[in-house]
Amino acid sequence: TVLDMYGHLFDAGVRTVGRLLPLPEKGSGHPAVVLRLRGRAGLGATLEEVLSRYADKLAEVGGRLYLTGLSEQAHEEVIRMSKLSLIGPVRAYMVTPIIGESTAEAQDDAKAWLVSIKAHEHRHGDEGEKAEDEADSRTKNDAVQGKTEQDE
């Protein structure tokens, strides 16, 4: 799922966004949600709280949250956020001059992650959680280092 956040996101707006995000359901597989944040200079504490809670809900059902289009300042904020860990279910992608490029990269990464989980489940039966852990460990270093399209 790709969602685009636009408009002013002050406290009330951020909380409304939090209520409107699609809720992951148990048994829905491994949901991957890409949230486009292009054009935001910074994110702020309220958005950190909302995204942290949402990432936790996704993690409970084996999902991931991909934040795309982040300005350099917003990307640095995400790296420093204590509640929004890039080691867990969250991935962050910096904005590029080409609109949609970071979102496309996140979609590609999400598809590759899902394929790796499905392949492992196919090979090893009901050991999907192990596959997810292995996929997480393979991408952990990229996430911690703040992988961006500009790095490649």
C-alpha atoms as an extended CHARMM CRD file, in Angstrom:
* protein
*
       152  EXT
         1         1  THR       CA              0.0000000000        0.0000000000        0.0000000000  PROA      1               0.0000000000
         2         2  VAL       CA              1.3430000000        3.4410000000       -0.9270000000  PROA      2               0.0000000000
         3         3  LEU       CA             -0.0480000000        6.4670000000        0.9170000000  PROA      3               0.0000000000
         4         4  ASP       CA              0.7870000000       10.1020000000        0.2090000000  PROA      4               0.0000000000
         5         5  MET       CA              0.6390000000       12.5880000000        3.0780000000  PROA      5               0.0000000000
         6         6  TYR       CA              0.0650000000       16.1280000000        1.9370000000  PROA      6               0.0000000000
         7         7  GLY       CA             -1.0680000000       19.3880000000        3.4750000000  PROA      7               0.0000000000
         8         8  HSD       CA             -0.1220000000       20.8790000000        6.8040000000  PROA      8               0.0000000000
         9         9  LEU       CA              0.4500000000       18.3560000000        9.5350000000  PROA      9               0.0000000000
        10        10  PHE       CA              0.1640000000       20.1050000000       12.8350000000  PROA      10              0.0000000000
        11        11  ASP       CA             -0.8050000000       18.2160000000       15.9920000000  PROA      11              0.0000000000
        12        12  ALA       CA             -4.5000000000       17.7630000000       15.1660000000  PROA      12              0.0000000000
        13        13  GLY       CA             -3.7700000000       16.9040000000       11.5340000000  PROA      13              0.0000000000
        14        14  VAL       CA             -1.1570000000       14.3420000000       12.5040000000  PROA      14              0.0000000000
        15        15  ARG       CA             -3.5330000000       12.6690000000       14.9360000000  PROA      15              0.0000000000
        16        16  THR       CA             -6.1950000000       12.5400000000       12.2100000000  PROA      16              0.0000000000
        17        17  VAL       CA             -3.6840000000       10.8880000000        9.8710000000  PROA      17              0.0000000000
        18        18  GLY       CA             -2.9670000000        8.3490000000       12.5990000000  PROA      18              0.0000000000
        19        19  ARG       CA             -6.6550000000        7.4390000000       12.7610000000  PROA      19              0.0000000000
        20        20  LEU       CA             -6.9070000000        7.1510000000        8.9720000000  PROA      20              0.0000000000
        21        21  LEU       CA             -3.9320000000        4.8320000000        8.4050000000  PROA      21              0.0000000000
        22        22  PRO       CA             -5.0840000000        1.3550000000        7.3380000000  PROA      22              0.0000000000
        23        23  LEU       CA             -5.0790000000       -1.0350000000       10.2820000000  PROA      23              0.0000000000
        24        24  PRO       CA             -3.1610000000       -4.2500000000        9.7270000000  PROA      24              0.0000000000
        25        25  GLU       CA             -5.1050000000       -7.3800000000       10.5690000000  PROA      25              0.0000000000
        26        26  LYS       CA             -3.7750000000      -10.6220000000       11.9700000000  PROA      26              0.0000000000
        27        27  GLY       CA             -3.5370000000      -13.2240000000        9.2470000000  PROA      27              0.0000000000
        28        28  SER       CA             -3.0890000000      -10.5920000000        6.5460000000  PROA      28              0.0000000000
        29        29  GLY       CA              0.3780000000      -11.8500000000        5.7220000000  PROA      29              0.0000000000
        30        30  HSD       CA              3.1970000000       -9.3590000000        5.9420000000  PROA      30              0.0000000000
        31        31  PRO       CA              1.7480000000       -5.9150000000        5.1800000000  PROA      31              0.0000000000
        32        32  ALA       CA              4.1180000000       -3.3720000000        3.6710000000  PROA      32              0.0000000000
        33        33  VAL       CA              3.0020000000        0.2560000000        3.8790000000  PROA      33              0.0000000000
        34        34  VAL       CA              4.8730000000        2.9820000000        1.9840000000  PROA      34              0.0000000000
        35        35  LEU       CA              4.2220000000        6.4730000000        3.3410000000  PROA      35              0.0000000000
        36        36  ARG       CA              5.2880000000        9.3410000000        1.0790000000  PROA      36              0.0000000000
        37        37  LEU       CA              6.4470000000       12.3770000000        3.0440000000  PROA      37              0.0000000000
        38        38  ARG       CA              7.9670000000       14.4890000000        0.2550000000  PROA      38              0.0000000000
        39        39  GLY       CA              8.1110000000       18.2250000000        0.8850000000  PROA      39              0.0000000000
        40        40  ARG       CA              8.3510000000       18.0890000000        4.6820000000  PROA      40              0.0000000000
        41        41  ALA       CA             11.2870000000       19.9380000000        6.1860000000  PROA      41              0.0000000000
        42        42  GLY       CA             10.8710000000       18.1110000000        9.4920000000  PROA      42              0.0000000000
        43        43  LEU       CA              8.5660000000       15.6050000000       11.1330000000  PROA      43              0.0000000000
        44        44  GLY       CA              8.1600000000       16.5860000000       14.7780000000  PROA      44              0.0000000000
        45        45  ALA       CA              7.3700000000       14.7460000000       17.9900000000  PROA      45              0.0000000000
        46        46  THR       CA              3.6630000000       14.1970000000       17.3040000000  PROA      46              0.0000000000
        47        47  LEU       CA              4.3150000000       12.5420000000       13.9570000000  PROA      47              0.0000000000
        48        48  GLU       CA              7.0580000000       10.4560000000       15.5910000000  PROA      48              0.0000000000
        49        49  GLU       CA              4.5150000000        9.2160000000       18.1360000000  PROA      49              0.0000000000
        50        50  VAL       CA              1.8640000000        8.4340000000       15.4970000000  PROA      50              0.0000000000
        51        51  LEU       CA              4.3160000000        6.6580000000       13.1810000000  PROA      51              0.0000000000
        52        52  SER       CA              5.8590000000        4.7550000000       16.0860000000  PROA      52              0.0000000000
        53        53  ARG       CA              2.4720000000        3.4010000000       17.1640000000  PROA      53              0.0000000000
        54        54  TYR       CA              1.6140000000        2.5010000000       13.5790000000  PROA      54              0.0000000000
        55        55  ALA       CA              4.9720000000        0.7610000000       13.0460000000  PROA      55              0.0000000000
        56        56  ASP       CA              4.3350000000       -1.2430000000       16.2210000000  PROA      56              0.0000000000
        57        57  LYS       CA              0.9310000000       -2.3390000000       14.8830000000  PROA      57              0.0000000000
        58        58  LEU       CA              2.5370000000       -3.4030000000       11.6130000000  PROA      58              0.0000000000
        59        59  ALA       CA              5.2860000000       -5.2710000000       13.4660000000  PROA      59              0.0000000000
        60        60  GLU       CA              2.6900000000       -7.2090000000       15.4830000000  PROA      60              0.0000000000
        61        61  VAL       CA              1.4840000000       -8.8330000000       12.2530000000  PROA      61              0.0000000000
        62        62  GLY       CA              4.9380000000       -9.1270000000       10.6480000000  PROA      62              0.0000000000
        63        63  GLY       CA              4.7040000000       -5.9610000000        8.5590000000  PROA      63              0.0000000000
        64        64  ARG       CA              6.9290000000       -3.0200000000        7.6920000000  PROA      64              0.0000000000
        65        65  LEU       CA              6.6080000000        0.7390000000        7.3040000000  PROA      65              0.0000000000
        66        66  TYR       CA              8.5770000000        2.4890000000        4.5580000000  PROA      66              0.0000000000
        67        67  LEU       CA              8.9960000000        6.2880000000        4.8440000000  PROA      67              0.0000000000
        68        68  THR       CA              9.9100000000        7.9110000000        1.5350000000  PROA      68              0.0000000000
        69        69  GLY       CA             10.6990000000       11.3320000000        0.1280000000  PROA      69              0.0000000000
        70        70  LEU       CA             12.4000000000       12.4490000000        3.3290000000  PROA      70              0.0000000000
        71        71  SER       CA             14.3560000000       15.6920000000        3.2340000000  PROA      71              0.0000000000
        72        72  GLU       CA             17.8620000000       15.5370000000        4.6570000000  PROA      72              0.0000000000
        73        73  GLN       CA             16.6090000000       17.1260000000        7.8890000000  PROA      73              0.0000000000
        74        74  ALA       CA             13.6250000000       14.7600000000        8.1600000000  PROA      74              0.0000000000
        75        75  HSD       CA             15.8700000000       11.7640000000        7.4480000000  PROA      75              0.0000000000
        76        76  GLU       CA             18.2470000000       12.8430000000       10.2280000000  PROA      76              0.0000000000
        77        77  GLU       CA             15.2410000000       13.2260000000       12.5590000000  PROA      77              0.0000000000
        78        78  VAL       CA             14.1050000000        9.6830000000       11.7710000000  PROA      78              0.0000000000
        79        79  ILE       CA             17.5920000000        8.3350000000       12.4910000000  PROA      79              0.0000000000
        80        80  ARG       CA             17.6310000000       10.1050000000       15.8760000000  PROA      80              0.0000000000
        81        81  MET       CA             14.0470000000        9.2200000000       16.8860000000  PROA      81              0.0000000000
        82        82  SER       CA             14.0790000000        6.9070000000       19.8640000000  PROA      82              0.0000000000
        83        83  LYS       CA             10.5190000000        5.6780000000       19.3120000000  PROA      83              0.0000000000
        84        84  LEU       CA             10.9120000000        5.0210000000       15.5930000000  PROA      84              0.0000000000
        85        85  SER       CA             13.7420000000        2.5220000000       15.2750000000  PROA      85              0.0000000000
        86        86  LEU       CA             15.1700000000        1.8020000000       11.8430000000  PROA      86              0.0000000000
        87        87  ILE       CA             16.4060000000       -1.5210000000       13.1840000000  PROA      87              0.0000000000
        88        88  GLY       CA             12.8230000000       -2.7770000000       13.4920000000  PROA      88              0.0000000000
        89        89  PRO       CA              9.9390000000       -2.5670000000       11.0460000000  PROA      89              0.0000000000
        90        90  VAL       CA             10.7550000000        0.9310000000        9.7060000000  PROA      90              0.0000000000
        91        91  ARG       CA             12.8030000000        1.8320000000        6.6340000000  PROA      91              0.0000000000
        92        92  ALA       CA             13.6380000000        5.4010000000        5.5550000000  PROA      92              0.0000000000
        93        93  TYR       CA             14.4670000000        6.7890000000        2.0840000000  PROA      93              0.0000000000
        94        94  MET       CA             15.7010000000       10.2910000000        1.3000000000  PROA      94              0.0000000000
        95        95  VAL       CA             14.1460000000       12.4280000000       -1.3790000000  PROA      95              0.0000000000
        96        96  THR       CA             15.8110000000       12.6250000000       -4.7810000000  PROA      96              0.0000000000
        97        97  PRO       CA             15.4150000000       15.2030000000       -7.5400000000  PROA      97              0.0000000000
        98        98  ILE       CA             13.1770000000       12.7370000000       -9.3880000000  PROA      98              0.0000000000
        99        99  ILE       CA              9.6650000000       12.7240000000       -7.9420000000  PROA      99              0.0000000000
       100       100  GLY       CA              8.6180000000        9.2250000000       -6.9580000000  PROA      100             0.0000000000
       101       101  GLU       CA             12.0840000000        7.6910000000       -7.1440000000  PROA      101             0.0000000000
       102       102  SER       CA             12.4550000000        7.0190000000       -3.4100000000  PROA      102             0.0000000000
       103       103  THR       CA              8.9280000000        5.6100000000       -3.3150000000  PROA      103             0.0000000000
       104       104  ALA       CA              9.7060000000        3.2940000000       -6.2250000000  PROA      104             0.0000000000
       105       105  GLU       CA             12.8690000000        2.1070000000       -4.4560000000  PROA      105             0.0000000000
       106       106  ALA       CA             10.8860000000        1.4420000000       -1.2670000000  PROA      106             0.0000000000
       107       107  GLN       CA              8.2920000000       -0.5100000000       -3.2480000000  PROA      107             0.0000000000
       108       108  ASP       CA             11.0520000000       -2.5710000000       -4.8610000000  PROA      108             0.0000000000
       109       109  ASP       CA             12.6220000000       -3.2370000000       -1.4540000000  PROA      109             0.0000000000
       110       110  ALA       CA              9.2380000000       -4.2180000000        0.0130000000  PROA      110             0.0000000000
       111       111  LYS       CA              8.5910000000       -6.6130000000       -2.8680000000  PROA      111             0.0000000000
       112       112  ALA       CA             12.0460000000       -8.1740000000       -2.4560000000  PROA      112             0.0000000000
       113       113  TRP       CA             11.4590000000       -8.5580000000        1.2840000000  PROA      113             0.0000000000
       114       114  LEU       CA              8.0780000000      -10.2360000000        0.6840000000  PROA      114             0.0000000000
       115       115  VAL       CA              9.5400000000      -12.5390000000       -1.9750000000  PROA      115             0.0000000000
       116       116  SER       CA             12.3440000000      -13.5810000000        0.3950000000  PROA      116             0.0000000000
       117       117  ILE       CA              9.8060000000      -14.4210000000        3.0960000000  PROA      117             0.0000000000
       118       118  LYS       CA              7.5830000000      -16.3700000000        0.6890000000  PROA      118             0.0000000000
       119       119  ALA       CA             10.5820000000      -18.2640000000       -0.7160000000  PROA      119             0.0000000000
       120       120  HSD       CA             11.7410000000      -19.2120000000        2.7530000000  PROA      120             0.0000000000
       121       121  GLU       CA              8.2160000000      -20.2740000000        3.7630000000  PROA      121             0.0000000000
       122       122  HSD       CA              8.0070000000      -22.4020000000        0.6200000000  PROA      122             0.0000000000
       123       123  ARG       CA             11.3380000000      -24.0890000000        1.3630000000  PROA      123             0.0000000000
       124       124  HSD       CA             10.8410000000      -24.5080000000        5.0960000000  PROA      124             0.0000000000
       125       125  GLY       CA              7.0960000000      -24.7960000000        5.6390000000  PROA      125             0.0000000000
       126       126  ASP       CA              5.7240000000      -22.8800000000        8.6130000000  PROA      126             0.0000000000
       127       127  GLU       CA              8.9550000000      -21.1720000000        9.5580000000  PROA      127             0.0000000000
       128       128  GLY       CA              7.8640000000      -17.7870000000        8.2170000000  PROA      128             0.0000000000
       129       129  GLU       CA              8.9680000000      -15.9570000000       11.3540000000  PROA      129             0.0000000000
       130       130  LYS       CA             12.5140000000      -17.2480000000       10.8980000000  PROA      130             0.0000000000
       131       131  ALA       CA             12.4370000000      -15.9960000000        7.3220000000  PROA      131             0.0000000000
       132       132  GLU       CA             11.2980000000      -12.6000000000        8.5040000000  PROA      132             0.0000000000
       133       133  ASP       CA             14.0730000000      -12.4770000000       11.0950000000  PROA      133             0.0000000000
       134       134  GLU       CA             16.6400000000      -13.4310000000        8.4530000000  PROA      134             0.0000000000
       135       135  ALA       CA             15.2830000000      -10.7980000000        6.0540000000  PROA      135             0.0000000000
       136       136  ASP       CA             15.4410000000       -8.2340000000        8.8660000000  PROA      136             0.0000000000
       137       137  SER       CA             19.0370000000       -9.1020000000        9.6700000000  PROA      137             0.0000000000
       138       138  ARG       CA             20.0450000000       -8.7850000000        5.9950000000  PROA      138             0.0000000000
       139       139  THR       CA             18.5890000000       -5.2850000000        5.7710000000  PROA      139             0.0000000000
       140       140  LYS       CA             19.4290000000       -4.1260000000        9.3040000000  PROA      140             0.0000000000
       141       141  ASN       CA             22.7740000000       -2.6470000000        8.3000000000  PROA      141             0.0000000000
       142       142  ASP       CA             21.2430000000       -0.6790000000        5.4270000000  PROA      142             0.0000000000
       143       143  ALA       CA             18.5480000000        0.7200000000        7.7030000000  PROA      143             0.0000000000
       144       144  VAL       CA             20.9090000000        1.6540000000       10.5260000000  PROA      144             0.0000000000
       145       145  GLN       CA             23.2660000000        3.3810000000        8.1360000000  PROA      145             0.0000000000
       146       146  GLY       CA             20.3690000000        5.3930000000        6.6760000000  PROA      146             0.0000000000
       147       147  LYS       CA             20.4600000000        3.8650000000        3.2040000000  PROA      147             0.0000000000
       148       148  THR       CA             19.2560000000        6.2710000000        0.5460000000  PROA      148             0.0000000000
       149       149  GLU       CA             19.0500000000        6.3150000000       -3.2130000000  PROA      149             0.0000000000
       150       150  GLN       CA             21.7700000000        8.9410000000       -3.1580000000  PROA      150             0.0000000000
       151       151  ASP       CA             24.1850000000        6.4500000000       -1.6050000000  PROA      151             0.0000000000
       152       152  GLU       CA             24.0220000000        4.1810000000       -4.6300000000  PROA      152             0.0000000000
